[in-house]
């Protein structure tokens, strides 16, 4: 059931943008792991209790990155994996693909690398599709094994943006040895960029109702 | 017109972009499908010169639809479009019989070139 304030056309446009971004991100992950990876069809949902619980799960590792597109307010990307899945993806990384940091390759260092790769290619895919520039604040990447201080992240974003939406999709390898969640937390600024792009593509549809 | 194309993508806005690019390139869009199941059905009925097929779709994905279409008509010409275009997937899809694999997002001229080459 649709729980967003968006029209079906707006949801469709946002889903395609998510598909391109998360698909590009997962394609690069495939190259790191040297195995085919897939994504589920992306979903768009309000940042509700269910999503908050996933982002604060005590048995999860989270990589968090900030992204800023077309000089709008920053949005957040989270890569969420259970500790078991994070260890599985660590085992899936070819030994020569990553150099251990400080001599020890851990699930957290692998997740950090996965976050860097996926956020970078997500951002690149979006920039090419939407024909916008921006920057990715990779130094902000953090990997946490405790419940993420989500409220701190939200407070660091502009407060006047109103309700936040999450674009999310699962990614996994074909052998299903691991599964993770890619979550892109957006505000009105980003929606407006999408609707302007939809307007350009469809000649008016999608941009009539500013969020 | 230089060919009839079946456009397959679950996204309405993606279909709009593809149709515009094809029309600008001189192609006729013979039909459009929103998932792999519909694509398999329409491929048999419409007999397009080329099919542009999204990879990630609900109900039946593009890879499975490609297999089913080629099983019925081994001469079918399918150009795959995917945001997951890494080398292993490209190789697998080409081995299955796709004429080309284009990475999303793509330039209009690259789509037209791939469809033209497939005919």
Interface residues (C-beta under 8 A of the other chain):
Chain A: X9 X12 X13 X15 X16 X19 X20 X21 X22 X23 X24 X26 X27 X28 X30 X31 X34 X35 X36 X37 X38 X39 X41 X125 X128 X129 X198 X201 X202 X206
Chain B: X10 X11 X12 X13 X14 X16 X17 X20 X56 X57 X58 X82 X83 X84 X85 X86 X87 X88 X89 X92 X103 X104 X105
